[in-house]
Amino acid sequence: MDRRSLTVIIATVVLRLVLFTAFPSLPNLLTNRVELSTPVTSFKRLQEGLFLYTHGLSPYDGGVFHQAPLLLAFFTTLPSNPIVVYLVYILSDVLSAYSLIQIAASGVSVSTPYHTSSRKSSTWPPWAVAAAFLFNPFSIATCIARPTIVFTNTVILTAIAKGVQGRGVAAVLALAMASYLSLYPVLLLPPMVLLAHDSLPAVKKKGRSLGSFAAVLTAVFTVAAAVLGALSWGITGGSWEFLASTYGVHLLLPDLTPNVGLWWYFFIEMFDSFREFFLCVFQLHLAVYLAGLCLRLRKQPLFVITTLLGISSIFKSYPSIGDTALYLSLLSLYRHIFPLMRYTFFVTSTLLYATLLGPAFYHLWIYAGSGNANFFYAITLVWSLAVTVLVSDAIFAVLRDEWETERPEMKGKEIVQI
């Protein structure tokens, strides 16, 4: 790690410590924000689960606690001092930044065995990528609010960092942990296998087909997930009820607490007779992009992972701002495609618009009583529109970059769809 990266990390650690200590009411204020905390990541719900767990009661009774049992085991080992909890979350952000530095230093975002961008000189250095994550207001707010999505993001970035180093087993082990904490990272397994295979040294890759490599990593992932399930079974006293409370809630959406996603209001208004059908449709909508992205963007599996994370931040059942922060941090690796993006101003202004008006509309609905659920849902639609345009614009820019790299004579020329 170079001096600039170290300086950025130290500066952001100090910033987070100041926010935690100089404004003692800020963590609890942000914890209650529905944009930052969801039923499956809320720190307040984690505290309730810990209270029940330490008093010999099942935290999964009553439909309040929806997080992984290993989090209970981990937090029960920590001292009750809140400073220790603050440091845990800050350390998690530091580890995320370190993984981003490793990913940026690998150069995989601009050069793979099958594609080397003609704009590779325009990328940001690793310290700038780390700064884009650590100084992002969404990342800072997520850290201060202390949702468990912070740990999921850290493990996902760790998996990607191992993948770009060609360490496939370590990558899928980390991905298994991410999937254990938050179900949807399982969708990243196919592009993660492609990324790890492409990043293997030529000596190790020789004689190892992609099929056999994928089979081994899939087996490792399955075994790791089974081991984590067995550990959770032991932590909960030999009960499997955590499966329905932790993963079933992602799939069946029993808790309709408002968030920045698209599901909650839709299913509030849904007739019960249609609920199962639309649950299947919404869940399949997340998975339907996987095959197409892996095939069309086979040359750039890291960008497939980035895009899937962006899509997940829009369409998963309980999204939060922390999901978007993760996508933006990985998108900063693709600085070289920014000039090819067409709607940067629209996306930036729309995200700012939704960020500023979201809390205002929620206040009008919940506290002032001068609005209704439509107020807040309308602004979440604006937020989702902005992220959707950003994801689609980034895909266009990457495809345009590939096209211009393959056909240098077309660089700078307009594309006309016929």
N, C-alpha and C positions, 0 to 999 in steps of 0.2 A: 504494500500500500504506500503510495507516494505522499509527500508532505501536504499537498493540496487536499487530497482525500481525507487525510487525518484531520486537517484544519476544519473542513466542512463538518465532519462527524462531531468533533469537539464542540463546535459552535452550536450545532443543533441539539446536542445533549444539554448544554447550558440553557438554551432557549426553552426546552421542554421542562427542565428542572425549575426554571424561573416561573413558568406558567403554572406548574403544579403547586409551588410553595408560596409565591407572591399573591396568588389568587386562589385561596383554599376552597372557595365555593364553586370555582369554575368546573372542576371534574364532575361534581354532582349535577351541576346545571347541564353540562353536555351529555351526561349519562342518560338524562331524561328526554333528550332529543330523539324523535323517531327517525330522523334522517341519519343518525349515527348508530343507534342501537335498535336491534330488531329482537323479536322473541327468541331467536336462536343464537344471538350473540351478546345480549345485554349483560352488563356487569352487575346490575342490580339483581337480575334473576340468578346470576351466578352466586351472588351473596346469599340469596334465599336458599338455593340448593345446598350451599356449604353449611348453612345453619341446620338444615334438616339432616344432612349427612353426618355432621359431627354430633348430633343428638340421637343418632341411632334410628332415624326415620328415613324412609325411601324418598329421595328428592324427586322421583319421577311420578309420585302420586299427586294428583290434583291438576296436572296439565299446566304447570307453571315453568318448570325447568326442562329445557330442551337441548342441553349441551353434553358433550362427551364425558364419560365417567373419569377418564384420565385427568381431565381438568380439575375435577374434585380432588383427586389424589394429589395433584401437584399443588394446588392452592392451600390444602390443609397442612402441607409441610412448611409453608411460609409463615414468618412471624406476623403477628396481628398489626404491626406498625404499617401505616399506609405508605410511608416512604419506600418501604421494600417493594410494595406492589407497583408504585410509580417507577421504580428502577427496573423492575421486570419488563414493563411495557416499553420503557426507553431502550433497554437492551435488545428487545425484539426488533424495534425500528433500526437500531444500529446493525444488527445481523442482516436485516433486509437490505440496508444500504451496502453492506459488504458484499452480499450476493450480487447486487446490481453492478458493483465495481468489477467483480469477476466476470460477469456476463459481458459488460462493455469492453473489458480488456481482451476478451477472447476474439472480438471482431466478427462474431457469427452473424450479427445483424446486417453486415454489409458483404460478407464473403463466406460462402459455403462451398462444398465440393462441386456443386452444380450451378452456382450463380455467384458472380462478383459484380457488385454495382459499379457503374461508371462514376458514381458520385461518392465513392467511399471516403474521399478526403474531406467530406463535409460533415462527418459525424462529430458528436460531442465527445470530449475526453471522459474517462471514467469518473473523475471527480465531479464533473458537471452533471452527469446522469444521477449520481448520488445526491447532489444538491437539489436537482429537480424533484426527487422524491422527498427528501428530508425537509425541504423548505416549502413544499406544497401545503397550502392551508388545509386542504382536505386530509392529508396525512397527519398534520399536527392535531387537528380537531379529533380525528379518529383515535390518536394515541391518548389524548387527554380524556376522552370519553371512556376509554378502557374496555371497549368491546372485545370479545375473543376473536373477531375477524382479524385482529392484528397478528395473532399467532398463526392463523391459517395463511395469511399473506406471506409471512416470514418463511413458512415451510414450503410454500409454492415457489418462492424465489430461490430458496436453497435447492429445491429439486431442479430448477432450470439451470442454476449455476453448476451443479454436478453434471447435468446433461451436456452442457457445452464443453465440459472437460472430457467427455467420453466415458464418464463413470456411470454406466447405465444402471447398475444394481443400486448404487447410492441414490440415484435420481428417482427410481421407482419406489424405493423405501421411503424417501421423503414425500413422494406423491401419495403413497398409501396413508401416511400420517395426515396429510392435508385432506384426503378424502374421508378419513376417519373423523376429523374435526368438522368438516363441512362437505356434505355428500357430493356436491357438483364437481369438484376437481377430478373425479374419476374420468370425466370426459377428456381430460388432458393426456390420458395414457397413450393413445395412438401417436399423437404428434411428439410426445416425449420420447417414445421409442425411436421414432425417426430422427429426432434431434441427437439422441445419444449414439445412434448408429452412424450418422453422418460425421460426428465429432470424434469417432474412434481414430487412433493413429493408423496409418496405412499398413503397418506391420500386423496389428491386431485385427484389422478389418479383412485382411486377405484370408480367403477360405471360409469366412463366416457370412452366410447368406442372411439377408434381412429377415426372412421367415423364421429361421432357427433363433436368431437374436431376439426377435419379438416374442417367440414362444417362451424363451428362458425368462425374459423380463416380466412377461405376463404371469408366469408361474410365481416368480418372486413377489410380485405385487399381490397376488391372491393369498400367498402364505403369510405375508406381512399383515394384510387385512384380517386374516383369520387369527393371527397371534394377538393383534390389538383387540379384536372382539373377545378373545378368551381372557385377556387381562381385564377388560371391562366387566366381564361376567364375574371374575373374582372380586373386583373392587365393589361391585353392587351386591355382594353376598350370595352369589349363585343365582341371580335372577337375570332373565333376558328382557325385562320390561323396558330397559333403556333403548332397545332397538326401535320400538314404536315411538317412544318419546323423543328420541334424538334424530332418527332418519325418517320415520313415518311422517313427522311434522313437515319435513321438506316436500314430501310427495303428496300428502293429503290436505295440507293447509288448514288445520283445525283452528289456528289462531289468526284472526283477521285484524290484528293490530295494524294501524296505518304505517306505511313506510314509503320509500321513494320508488317502489316498484309498481307494476301494473296489475298484480293479482288481487290485492286485498279488496279494492272497491268493486272490481268485476264480480268477485265471488260473494260479496255482500248482496249484490243485486241479483245473483243467479238463483233461479228456481232449483230446488233440491233434486228434481227429476233429471236435470241436465248436468248436475255437478260432476259426476264421475266422468262423463264424456269430455267435458272441457278440461278437467284435470289431466286426462290423458293427452289431450291436444296441446295444452300448455307445456307439459313435460316433454313431449316429443318435439315440440318446437325448438327446445334447447339442443336436442341431440341431432336434429336433422341437418345442421350445418357441418357436422363433423366430417363426414365422408367427402363432401364436396370440397371443403377447404384443404383437407389432406391431399386430395388428388390434384387440385388446380395449383396449389402453392407447395407442391412437394419439394421444390428447390429451397424453400425457406421455412422449415418447420418451426423455428422460433417465432416467426410472424404468425403462424397458425395458432400457436399457444396464446400469443398476445391477443389475437382477434377473438378466440374463444372466450378469453377472460373478459373482453369488452362486451361480447354478446351475453355472457352470463351476468354481468353487472346490470344489464337491462331486463333480462327475461327470467332470471331465477326467482324462486318463490318469495324469498326474503332478502332483497338486495339492500345495500346501504352505501353511503358515500365512500366507505373504505374499499368497496369493490371497484369503484371508479378510480380511486387513488392508485390502486394496484395497476389498473390498465394504463393510466396516464404515465406511471413510472416506467413501464415497459415500452410504451410508445416513444418515450424520450430517447430510446436506443436508436430510433429511426429518424434522427434529425435530418438525414440526407434526403428523405422524401418530403419534407415539409414544403419546399418550394413547389412541389407538384400537387399539393392539396388545394382544392378549389374553394372550400367553405370555411376557412380558418376564422375569419371575422364573425361569420354567422354563429359558428359553434361557440366561440369565446364569449360573445355577447349574450347568447342564449343561456349558457351555463351560469354566467354572472347574474342574469335576470332571474333564473330559477333559484339560485343560491340566496339571493337577497329577499325575494318575495316568498319563498317557501315558508320560513319561520313566521312571516307576517300573516300569511293565509291560514296557517295552522292556529295561530293565536286568535284570529277572528272566528275560527270555527269552534275551538275547544274552550277558550277562556272568555272572549268578549261576547260570544253567542250571537254575533251579527252576521255570521256566515254559516255554511253547512259543509258537508263532506266534499261537495263538488268543488269548493274553493281550493282545498288542498290537493285533491286528485287532479285538478286542471294543471296545477303547477308541477306536479310529478310527471304529467304527460309532457310538459315542456322540457323538463329535465331529460326524460327518456328520448325525446325527439333529438335533443342536442347530442347525446351520446350515440344515438343511432346514426346520425349524420356523420359524426366523427369517425365511427367504425367503418362505415361504408366509404367515406372519403379516403381513409388510410388504405383500405383495400385497393381503391382505384389508383392511388399514388404508387403503391408497391407494384401493381400490375403494369402501370405505365413505365416505371423504372426498369422492370424486367424487359419490356418491349423495346425500350430505347437502348438497353444494353445489348440486346440481340440484333437490333437494327440501328446502328449509330447514325445512319443518314436521316433517320426520322426524328432525331432529337430536336425538341422545340416546336415541332409541327403539330397542328391541331388534328384531333381525331374526330371524324364524322361518322356517326353510327348510321348504317344503311338498313 
